[in-house]
Structures are given as structure tokens and as C-alpha cells.
């Protein structure tokens, strides 16, 4: 996991209301196919989740995936968990009247209800955790799902070998620049990602999902430094 100073800085940033209000502008510039990732997530969950499903969303701050899932499936209800109160407030704003379909919890996986849930997501979140905490978090999440329930995860995950890490981070930055991101922000993001986040390569991430109890784990999304998987409890 990032050190305590780094984690405090991250939480302080996400708890800044001004930062939270701008959050929705960033992912589209830094994550190739960001909106499509959310649409694919909705499709994958719906393969097994019923029309009246209860969905656990870990890392729900900002509300962007909740917005897509709520629009796609009017009968679904959600539990949204996030440690940053300002980001949860932003999710409520983004959702508008649909916020009534979400029960929000400020905290981490241990603060989530026991369920069991029909499906779950964890998008753009697990890269903040080291391998041990990532495994523990996923185990706790898996325990909250009904047998066979689908789970979708997506986060930074790219080759970490000699020279590979720097190459993929340069591509990450190049995409953001091509998408219109501010050059100073791109430089700051690349430096921060490279220095402070406990990155794993895709093979390690997939192995952790299996170790946490998910079966039939399959890659469905790959976009420069980002990977997404679907698995089943």
C-alpha cells in the first residue's frame, strides 16, 4: 500500500470539494474508452444479475459508473462505498434523483454491508492497494456476493519489467496529451503514478483475483496502462 503520507495526501485531495467537482473531467482524457468501459461493465453484470439486482460498488466516489449502471438498468439498486466524503457528495450530485437508489457508506470494504449482493464492481480503485491489501479487500468483497455473482474490476495494470514500466507510462501520458489534457497535469499524473502507486503486472492482478476466490476470471478490457477483468463468486 502507499505509505501513510501518500495515503493521507490522496484522501485529502479526494476530500477537497473543488477537486471532487472536477473529477468527472479527468478520466475521459486519461483512460482510453472510459465510457465504453462503463457500458461493458453494465453488460457483463447483466448477464447474471436479475432485473431487481442489488449491486455493490466499491470505490463509488464521483458516481460515474453508478450513473451508467443506473441508466442501463432502472430496476437495480446499489450500495456505494468510498472513503472520501466529498467524492460521495459528487456522486449524489451526478446521480440526481437516482441517488435515492443508492445507499452510500463512507469507508472501505469492511464498512460495506455483508450482502449478499447480486453483483459488484471495483473500478479505478484497486491500484491504490498493495498486493496483500488488494487480496484481502477482494476476499472480503467476494464474501459479500451470492454464489456465481459477477464481479468487474478495472485499474492500472501493465508490464513492470525493466524498461517496460517507463515505456507504458510514457504511452499513458501521450494518450492524455492527445486527448487534450493539460501538459502540466499530465506530467504530474505520470510522476505520481510512477512514484506512489503500487503497480502490478496483469498476470499478478489476475492471480490475485483467483486467490481471492473468483472463478472463470477473464480479461475483457485492455487500454495502454489499464486492464479490466470479469470473474464470478
Wavefront OBJ file of the C-alpha trace (Angstrom):
o trace
v 0.000 0.000 0.000
v 1.207 3.587 -0.489
v 2.886 4.907 2.635
v 0.851 6.774 5.245
v 1.928 10.184 3.980
v 0.903 9.307 0.427
v -2.439 7.891 1.541
v -3.162 10.995 3.611
v -2.354 13.174 0.608
v -4.615 11.099 -1.643
v -7.510 11.243 0.791
v -7.009 14.972 1.289
v -7.189 15.505 -2.477
v -10.308 13.380 -2.927
v -11.940 15.049 0.072
v -11.431 18.500 -1.438
v -14.874 19.548 -2.764
v -13.305 21.534 -5.602
v -11.234 18.523 -6.673
v -14.289 16.276 -6.429
v -16.358 18.636 -8.581
v -13.697 18.468 -11.325
v -13.200 14.712 -11.089
v -15.547 13.828 -13.938
v -13.461 15.776 -16.455
v -10.298 13.716 -15.912
v -10.954 10.040 -16.665
v -12.098 10.669 -20.246
v -8.693 12.186 -21.021
v -6.543 9.655 -19.171
v -8.413 6.382 -19.744
v -8.942 5.195 -23.330
v -12.525 4.065 -23.870
v -13.621 5.222 -20.422
v -17.330 5.496 -21.239
v -17.199 2.178 -23.084
v -15.618 0.555 -20.031
v -18.716 1.512 -18.043
v -21.055 0.276 -20.766
v -19.196 -3.046 -20.953
v -19.394 -3.332 -17.171
v -23.173 -2.945 -17.299
v -23.409 -5.645 -19.980
v -21.211 -8.093 -18.071
v -23.130 -7.662 -14.827
v -26.489 -8.022 -16.586
v -25.518 -11.438 -17.954
v -26.186 -12.882 -14.499
v -27.715 -10.155 -12.341
v -31.533 -10.085 -12.185
v -33.661 -7.086 -13.125
v -34.055 -6.169 -9.452
v -30.398 -6.778 -8.561
v -28.615 -5.252 -5.617
v -25.147 -4.134 -6.721
v -22.118 -3.369 -4.529
v -19.942 -0.585 -5.955
v -16.601 -0.327 -4.164
v -14.924 2.981 -4.940
v -18.197 4.703 -5.801
v -16.966 8.274 -5.362
v -17.685 10.545 -8.309
v -20.676 8.464 -9.336
v -19.709 7.979 -12.969
v -20.117 4.189 -13.110
v -23.222 4.454 -10.929
v -24.691 6.879 -13.466
v -24.164 4.427 -16.332
v -25.409 1.393 -14.401
v -28.495 3.232 -13.128
v -29.382 4.438 -16.624
v -28.942 0.995 -18.158
v -30.932 -0.910 -15.526
v -33.759 1.032 -13.869
v -34.603 -1.875 -11.548
v -31.171 -2.132 -9.949
v -30.331 -0.666 -6.560
v -26.846 -0.002 -5.271
v -24.618 0.204 -2.231
v -21.809 2.676 -2.903
v -18.684 2.633 -0.732
v -15.860 5.194 -0.805
v -13.515 6.676 1.828
v -13.855 10.266 0.559
v -16.974 12.129 1.711
v -16.564 14.847 -0.933
v -16.471 12.232 -3.689
v -19.656 10.652 -2.337
v -21.268 14.095 -2.380
v -20.224 14.433 -6.016
v -21.779 11.037 -6.749
v -25.056 12.244 -5.263
v -24.920 15.334 -7.466
v -24.156 13.316 -10.611
v -26.967 10.868 -9.899
v -29.608 13.458 -9.123
v -32.943 11.786 -8.377
v -31.351 8.351 -8.911
v -29.276 8.911 -5.755
v -32.352 7.578 -3.952
v -31.493 4.168 -5.433
v -28.081 4.187 -3.733
v -27.160 3.612 -0.102
v -23.835 5.349 0.470
v -21.207 4.286 3.004
v -18.103 6.343 3.755
v -15.250 3.897 4.267
v -13.647 0.782 2.863
v -14.725 -2.783 2.132
v -15.020 -3.594 5.841
v -17.629 -0.840 6.119
v -19.805 -2.389 3.398
v -22.891 -4.399 4.375
v -22.498 -8.168 4.330
v -24.987 -8.583 1.496
v -25.227 -10.945 -0.187
v -25.200 -8.910 -3.399
v -26.161 -9.979 -6.904
v -23.073 -8.354 -8.451
v -20.241 -5.945 -7.696
v -17.785 -3.554 -9.299
v -14.482 -2.012 -8.276
v -13.301 0.437 -10.923
v -10.194 2.647 -10.772
v -9.618 1.746 -7.136
v -7.512 -1.365 -6.506
v -4.310 0.231 -7.811
v -4.178 2.230 -4.566
v -3.608 -1.015 -2.612
v -0.525 -3.205 -2.401
v -0.777 -6.896 -3.260
v -1.586 -8.081 0.266
v -4.295 -5.483 0.918
v -5.645 -5.928 -2.602
v -6.050 -9.653 -1.941
v -7.693 -9.080 1.435
v -10.077 -6.490 0.013
v -11.108 -8.791 -2.822
v -11.659 -11.693 -0.439
v -13.954 -9.530 1.678
v -15.794 -8.393 -1.415
v -16.171 -11.959 -2.687
v -17.682 -12.992 0.655
v -20.389 -10.375 0.153
v -21.572 -11.841 -3.167
v -24.077 -14.565 -3.905
v -22.579 -17.762 -5.395
v -21.888 -17.209 -9.077
v -22.454 -13.446 -8.889
v -20.431 -11.421 -11.428
v -17.701 -9.017 -10.399
v -15.943 -6.465 -12.601
v -12.624 -4.817 -11.705
v -10.575 -2.344 -13.713
v -7.500 -0.331 -12.744
v -3.899 0.463 -13.631
v -2.202 -2.814 -14.569
v 0.654 -3.046 -17.051
v 4.074 -4.717 -17.522
v 6.536 -3.854 -14.761
v 9.765 -5.264 -16.203
v 12.973 -3.342 -16.826
v 12.205 -0.538 -19.244
v 8.594 -1.639 -19.710
v 7.169 0.417 -16.874
v 8.609 3.678 -18.178
v 7.520 2.890 -21.736
v 3.908 2.226 -20.769
v 3.764 5.301 -18.549
v 5.007 7.387 -21.475
v 2.170 5.978 -23.592
v -0.279 6.771 -20.823
v 0.921 10.369 -20.899
v 0.905 10.546 -24.677
v -2.725 9.448 -24.808
v -3.755 12.072 -22.263
v -1.967 14.790 -24.230
v -3.626 13.651 -27.460
v -6.994 13.733 -25.666
v -6.480 17.372 -24.698
v -5.240 17.122 -21.109
v -3.166 19.966 -19.716
v 0.562 19.170 -20.190
v 1.453 20.138 -16.624
v -1.305 17.913 -15.284
v -0.098 15.038 -17.470
v 3.454 15.443 -16.192
v 2.200 15.499 -12.609
v -0.006 12.440 -13.109
v 2.740 10.392 -14.765
v 5.185 11.243 -11.990
v 2.658 10.490 -9.261
v 1.513 7.194 -10.747
v 5.072 6.049 -11.257
v 6.320 7.075 -7.828
v 3.461 6.407 -5.433
v 1.086 3.690 -6.647
v 1.901 0.009 -6.012
v 1.524 -1.175 -9.596
v 1.270 -4.854 -10.503
v 1.529 -6.507 -13.877
v -1.615 -8.068 -15.400
v -0.551 -11.615 -14.529
v -0.216 -10.719 -10.855
v -3.592 -8.973 -10.842
v -5.340 -11.951 -12.398
v -3.688 -14.324 -9.935
v -4.911 -12.181 -7.017
v -8.470 -12.330 -8.316
v -8.280 -16.122 -8.391
v -6.630 -16.282 -4.972
v -9.460 -14.139 -3.575
v -11.976 -16.768 -4.679
v -13.185 -15.615 -8.087
v -13.595 -18.212 -10.819
v -13.582 -18.031 -14.628
v -11.578 -14.808 -14.454
v -11.307 -13.284 -17.929
v -9.749 -10.130 -19.332
v -12.315 -8.017 -21.192
v -10.615 -4.617 -21.376
v -7.046 -3.561 -22.181
v -6.087 0.012 -22.979
v -2.431 1.044 -22.573
v -1.857 1.088 -18.776
v -5.391 -0.107 -17.916
v -6.868 -3.591 -17.629
v -10.318 -4.880 -16.705
v -11.471 -8.349 -15.693
v -14.724 -10.136 -15.033
v -14.926 -13.015 -12.573
v -17.566 -14.879 -10.590
v -18.030 -15.504 -6.870
l 1 2 3 4 5 6 7 8 9 10 11 12 13 14 15 16 17 18 19 20 21 22 23 24 25 26 27 28 29 30 31 32 33 34 35 36 37 38 39 40 41 42 43 44 45 46 47 48 49 50 51 52 53 54 55 56 57 58 59 60 61 62 63 64 65 66 67 68 69 70 71 72 73 74 75 76 77 78 79 80 81 82 83 84 85 86 87 88 89 90 91 92 93 94 95 96 97 98 99 100 101 102 103 104 105 106 107 108 109 110 111 112 113 114 115 116 117 118 119 120 121 122 123 124 125 126 127 128 129 130 131 132 133 134 135 136 137 138 139 140 141 142 143 144 145 146 147 148 149 150 151 152 153 154 155 156 157 158 159 160 161 162 163 164 165 166 167 168 169 170 171 172 173 174 175 176 177 178 179 180 181 182 183 184 185 186 187 188 189 190 191 192 193 194 195 196 197 198 199 200 201 202 203 204 205 206 207 208 209 210 211 212 213 214 215 216 217 218 219 220 221 222 223 224 225 226 227 228 229 230 231 232 233
